Amino acid sequence: MEAVKKQDSIGLRISSENKEIIRMAAEYTGQDLTSYLVSTALDKAKKDIIEHQEMQALLLSKRDFEKVEKEIAKPSAANVKLKKAFKAHSKKFEE
């Protein structure tokens, strides 16, 4: 015997005008209102999650932020590699 999955529900209140717009969009896409709302909300939720995760990947940890802040306040002297890189860059873009 197959187990039936329990489903949750979400209740919301919207204006009649907004409901009609959503109902029309659902109809145009061949979906009932509930299917349209769920699929649209899931698409947006997945995009928002990915965007949040990408932003989190760009954020520095407190330790890393302190390193950057310290370097900005008192920069290290340019080493040989950095001097060579600046020289190569200058030559490339002066031509």
ChimeraX attribute file (.defattr): number of C-alpha atoms within 10 A of each C-alpha:
attribute: neighborCount
match mode: 1-to-1
recipient: residues
	/A:1	3
	/A:2	4
	/A:3	5
	/A:4	6
	/A:5	6
	/A:6	5
	/A:7	5
	/A:8	5
	/A:9	4
	/A:10	4
	/A:11	4
	/A:12	4
	/A:13	6
	/A:14	8
	/A:15	7
	/A:16	9
	/A:17	9
	/A:18	10
	/A:19	13
	/A:20	12
	/A:21	11
	/A:22	15
	/A:23	18
	/A:24	15
	/A:25	16
	/A:26	18
	/A:27	13
	/A:28	10
	/A:29	10
	/A:30	11
	/A:31	15
	/A:32	14
	/A:33	15
	/A:34	11
	/A:35	12
	/A:36	18
	/A:37	16
	/A:38	11
	/A:39	12
	/A:40	12
	/A:41	12
	/A:42	12
	/A:43	11
	/A:44	12
	/A:45	12
	/A:46	11
	/A:47	12
	/A:48	12
	/A:49	11
	/A:50	12
	/A:51	12
	/A:52	11
	/A:53	11
	/A:54	11
	/A:55	10
	/A:56	11
	/A:57	10
	/A:58	8
	/A:59	10
	/A:60	12
	/A:61	11
	/A:62	9
	/A:63	9
	/A:64	11
	/A:65	12
	/A:66	12
	/A:67	13
	/A:68	14
	/A:69	12
	/A:70	12
	/A:71	11
	/A:72	10
	/A:73	9
	/A:74	9
	/A:75	10
	/A:76	9
	/A:77	7
	/A:78	10
	/A:79	8
	/A:80	9
	/A:81	9
	/A:82	11
	/A:83	11
	/A:84	12
	/A:85	11
	/A:86	13
	/A:87	11
	/A:88	11
	/A:89	11
	/A:90	11
	/A:91	10
	/A:92	9
	/A:93	7
	/A:94	6
	/A:95	5
